[in-house]
Amino acid sequence: MVEAGQLAAVHYTARLVDGPEAGKVVDTTDVDVAQETGIYHAHRDYKPLEFRVGESNMIPALDRIVRTMEPGDSTTEVVDPEEAFGEYDESNVHAFTREEIDAIAEGDPEEGSFVTTEDGRSGWITDVDDKQVVIDFNHELADEPLELEVRLLRVRGEPGRDSAKNWEKKYGERQSE
């Protein structure tokens, strides 16, 4: 079993659970799945996701699920929004003056555009008028229960040792699957 501090490499696929689009793939690390389901984007690098278990830099469900697996195992689990991308939070929707937006976004802000602020927050422009621009910083899958299909490819390092960068320095680039 994978322990906190170890590096886990996984392929995962996330599908919607509820509503008319139930079963629709909304995210994957597997290029073949992305192409087969029509969500492929050329700008994205489809490769195994590698993360240090227990460092809270991953959605809670993925971190929890890999702790129950051995390399080579696959599992599928439905997870609540709290363990995926969280609940939708109105306090993550902010209105900015046009002057503030000009400092953040290039060009004329348009509804539906994706922007990243100077402090690293990313969100979608949801409303634009003469005085302000509204940005929703909630993850686009907030409030969604998801079906996560996870395949644990490998585990590296002893618990608490060998960050991904150290691994690459010692052993070369990460392997791709």
The 8 nearest C-alpha neighbors of each residue, nearest first, counted from 0:
[[1, 69, 68, 67, 66, 2, 65, 70],
 [0, 2, 66, 65, 68, 5, 69, 67],
 [3, 1, 5, 158, 66, 4, 0, 52],
 [2, 4, 53, 52, 5, 158, 1, 159],
 [3, 5, 159, 158, 52, 51, 2, 53],
 [6, 4, 158, 156, 51, 3, 52, 157],
 [7, 5, 51, 155, 50, 154, 52, 156],
 [6, 8, 154, 49, 50, 153, 51, 5],
 [9, 7, 49, 153, 48, 152, 47, 151],
 [10, 8, 151, 48, 47, 152, 150, 11],
 [9, 11, 47, 150, 28, 149, 29, 48],
 [12, 10, 149, 148, 27, 28, 9, 150],
 [11, 13, 27, 148, 26, 147, 14, 28],
 [12, 14, 147, 26, 146, 25, 24, 145],
 [15, 13, 24, 146, 23, 22, 25, 145],
 [14, 16, 21, 145, 22, 23, 17, 146],
 [15, 17, 21, 145, 22, 144, 146, 14],
 [18, 16, 21, 15, 19, 20, 144, 143],
 [19, 17, 20, 21, 16, 15, 22, 143],
 [18, 20, 21, 17, 22, 16, 23, 15],
 [19, 21, 18, 23, 22, 15, 17, 16],
 [22, 20, 16, 15, 17, 18, 23, 19],
 [21, 23, 15, 14, 16, 20, 24, 146],
 [24, 22, 14, 15, 21, 20, 25, 16],
 [25, 23, 14, 13, 26, 22, 15, 36],
 [24, 26, 14, 13, 23, 15, 27, 38],
 [27, 25, 13, 12, 24, 28, 14, 38],
 [28, 26, 12, 29, 11, 13, 33, 32],
 [27, 29, 45, 10, 46, 11, 47, 30],
 [30, 28, 32, 27, 31, 45, 10, 33],
 [31, 29, 33, 45, 32, 34, 28, 39],
 [30, 32, 34, 33, 29, 35, 36, 39],
 [31, 33, 35, 29, 34, 30, 36, 27],
 [34, 32, 39, 30, 38, 36, 31, 35],
 [33, 35, 39, 31, 37, 32, 36, 30],
 [36, 34, 32, 33, 37, 31, 38, 39],
 [37, 35, 33, 34, 38, 32, 24, 39],
 [36, 38, 34, 39, 35, 33, 32, 24],
 [39, 37, 33, 36, 34, 40, 25, 24],
 [38, 40, 33, 34, 37, 41, 30, 36],
 [41, 39, 42, 43, 38, 33, 34, 44],
 [40, 42, 43, 39, 44, 45, 38, 30],
 [43, 41, 40, 44, 39, 45, 38, 30],
 [44, 42, 41, 40, 45, 39, 46, 28],
 [43, 45, 46, 42, 41, 28, 30, 40],
 [46, 44, 28, 30, 29, 43, 47, 27],
 [45, 47, 28, 175, 44, 48, 29, 176],
 [48, 46, 10, 9, 28, 8, 49, 175],
 [47, 49, 9, 8, 10, 46, 50, 28],
 [50, 48, 8, 7, 47, 9, 6, 51],
 [51, 49, 6, 7, 52, 48, 8, 57],
 [50, 52, 6, 5, 4, 54, 7, 53],
 [51, 53, 3, 4, 5, 54, 62, 50],
 [52, 54, 3, 55, 4, 51, 62, 2],
 [53, 55, 56, 52, 51, 4, 57, 3],
 [56, 54, 57, 53, 59, 58, 52, 62],
 [57, 55, 54, 58, 50, 53, 51, 59],
 [58, 56, 55, 59, 62, 61, 50, 54],
 [57, 59, 83, 60, 61, 82, 62, 84],
 [58, 60, 82, 62, 61, 57, 63, 83],
 [61, 59, 82, 63, 62, 58, 64, 83],
 [62, 60, 64, 63, 59, 58, 65, 57],
 [61, 63, 59, 60, 64, 65, 52, 57],
 [64, 62, 60, 61, 66, 65, 59, 67],
 [63, 65, 61, 66, 62, 67, 60, 68],
 [64, 66, 68, 67, 63, 62, 61, 1],
 [65, 67, 1, 64, 63, 68, 0, 2],
 [68, 66, 65, 64, 0, 1, 69, 63],
 [69, 67, 65, 0, 66, 72, 1, 70],
 [68, 70, 0, 72, 71, 1, 151, 67],
 [71, 69, 153, 151, 152, 72, 154, 68],
 [70, 72, 152, 151, 69, 73, 150, 153],
 [73, 71, 70, 69, 151, 150, 68, 74],
 [74, 72, 150, 149, 151, 71, 75, 148],
 [73, 75, 149, 148, 150, 76, 72, 147],
 [74, 76, 148, 147, 149, 146, 77, 73],
 [75, 77, 147, 146, 78, 148, 74, 145],
 [78, 76, 146, 145, 147, 79, 144, 75],
 [79, 77, 145, 144, 82, 146, 76, 83],
 [78, 80, 144, 81, 82, 83, 145, 77],
 [81, 79, 144, 83, 85, 142, 143, 82],
 [82, 80, 85, 79, 83, 86, 84, 142],
 [83, 81, 60, 59, 80, 79, 78, 58],
 [82, 84, 80, 58, 81, 85, 60, 79],
 [85, 83, 141, 80, 140, 138, 81, 58],
 [86, 84, 81, 80, 141, 83, 142, 87],
 [85, 87, 142, 141, 80, 88, 81, 84],
 [86, 88, 141, 142, 137, 85, 89, 138],
 [87, 89, 90, 91, 86, 137, 92, 141],
 [90, 88, 91, 92, 87, 137, 135, 93],
 [89, 91, 88, 92, 93, 87, 136, 137],
 [92, 90, 136, 89, 88, 137, 135, 93],
 [93, 91, 135, 90, 89, 134, 136, 133],
 [94, 92, 134, 133, 91, 95, 135, 90],
 [93, 95, 133, 132, 131, 134, 96, 92],
 [96, 94, 132, 131, 99, 133, 100, 97],
 [95, 97, 131, 99, 98, 130, 132, 100],
 [96, 98, 100, 131, 99, 130, 101, 95],
 [99, 97, 101, 96, 100, 102, 95, 131],
 [100, 98, 96, 102, 97, 101, 95, 103],
 [101, 99, 103, 97, 102, 98, 104, 95],
 [100, 102, 98, 103, 99, 104, 97, 105],
 [101, 103, 100, 99, 104, 98, 105, 117],
 [104, 102, 100, 101, 116, 117, 99, 105],
 [105, 103, 101, 100, 102, 106, 114, 108],
 [104, 106, 107, 101, 103, 108, 102, 100],
 [105, 107, 108, 104, 101, 109, 103, 100],
 [106, 108, 109, 105, 104, 101, 100, 97],
 [109, 107, 106, 104, 110, 112, 127, 105],
 [110, 108, 112, 111, 107, 127, 124, 126],
 [109, 111, 124, 125, 126, 112, 127, 108],
 [110, 112, 124, 123, 125, 109, 113, 126],
 [113, 111, 124, 110, 109, 123, 114, 108],
 [112, 114, 123, 122, 124, 111, 115, 121],
 [115, 113, 122, 121, 123, 112, 104, 116],
 [114, 116, 121, 120, 119, 122, 117, 113],
 [117, 115, 119, 120, 118, 103, 121, 114],
 [116, 118, 119, 103, 115, 120, 102, 121],
 [117, 119, 116, 120, 115, 121, 103, 114],
 [120, 118, 116, 117, 115, 121, 114, 122],
 [121, 119, 116, 115, 118, 122, 136, 117],
 [122, 120, 115, 114, 136, 116, 119, 113],
 [123, 121, 136, 135, 114, 113, 134, 115],
 [122, 124, 113, 135, 134, 112, 111, 125],
 [123, 125, 134, 110, 111, 112, 133, 126],
 [124, 126, 110, 133, 134, 123, 111, 135],
 [127, 125, 133, 110, 132, 124, 128, 134],
 [126, 128, 132, 131, 110, 133, 109, 125],
 [129, 127, 130, 131, 132, 126, 97, 133],
 [130, 128, 131, 127, 97, 132, 96, 126],
 [131, 129, 128, 97, 96, 132, 127, 95],
 [132, 130, 96, 97, 95, 128, 129, 127],
 [131, 133, 127, 95, 94, 126, 96, 97],
 [134, 132, 94, 126, 93, 125, 124, 95],
 [133, 135, 124, 123, 93, 92, 125, 122],
 [134, 136, 92, 122, 123, 137, 91, 124],
 [137, 135, 122, 91, 92, 121, 134, 138],
 [138, 136, 135, 91, 139, 87, 141, 88],
 [139, 137, 141, 140, 136, 84, 122, 85],
 [138, 140, 141, 137, 84, 136, 122, 123],
 [141, 139, 138, 143, 84, 142, 85, 137],
 [140, 142, 84, 87, 85, 138, 86, 143],
 [143, 141, 86, 80, 87, 85, 140, 144],
 [144, 142, 80, 141, 140, 145, 79, 15],
 [143, 145, 79, 80, 78, 16, 142, 15],
 [146, 144, 15, 78, 16, 77, 14, 147],
 [145, 147, 77, 14, 76, 13, 16, 78],
 [148, 146, 13, 76, 75, 12, 145, 149],
 [147, 149, 75, 12, 11, 74, 13, 146],
 [148, 150, 11, 74, 73, 10, 147, 75],
 [149, 151, 73, 10, 9, 72, 152, 11],
 [152, 150, 9, 70, 71, 72, 153, 8],
 [151, 153, 9, 70, 8, 71, 150, 10],
 [154, 152, 70, 8, 151, 7, 155, 71],
 [153, 155, 7, 6, 8, 5, 70, 156],
 [156, 154, 6, 5, 7, 153, 157, 161],
 [157, 155, 5, 161, 160, 6, 158, 154],
 [156, 158, 160, 5, 159, 155, 4, 161],
 [157, 159, 4, 5, 160, 3, 2, 156],
 [158, 160, 4, 157, 5, 3, 161, 156],
 [161, 159, 157, 158, 156, 162, 4, 5],
 [162, 160, 156, 165, 166, 163, 159, 157],
 [161, 163, 165, 164, 166, 160, 51, 6],
 [162, 164, 166, 165, 167, 161, 6, 50],
 [165, 163, 167, 166, 162, 168, 161, 169],
 [166, 164, 168, 162, 167, 163, 161, 169],
 [167, 165, 163, 169, 164, 168, 161, 170],
 [166, 168, 171, 172, 164, 170, 165, 169],
 [167, 169, 165, 166, 171, 170, 164, 172],
 [170, 168, 166, 167, 165, 171, 164, 172],
 [169, 171, 167, 166, 168, 172, 173, 165],
 [172, 170, 167, 168, 169, 173, 166, 174],
 [173, 171, 167, 174, 170, 168, 166, 175],
 [174, 172, 167, 175, 171, 166, 163, 170],
 [173, 175, 172, 176, 47, 171, 46, 8],
 [176, 174, 46, 47, 173, 172, 45, 8],
 [175, 47, 174, 46, 152, 10, 29, 9]]
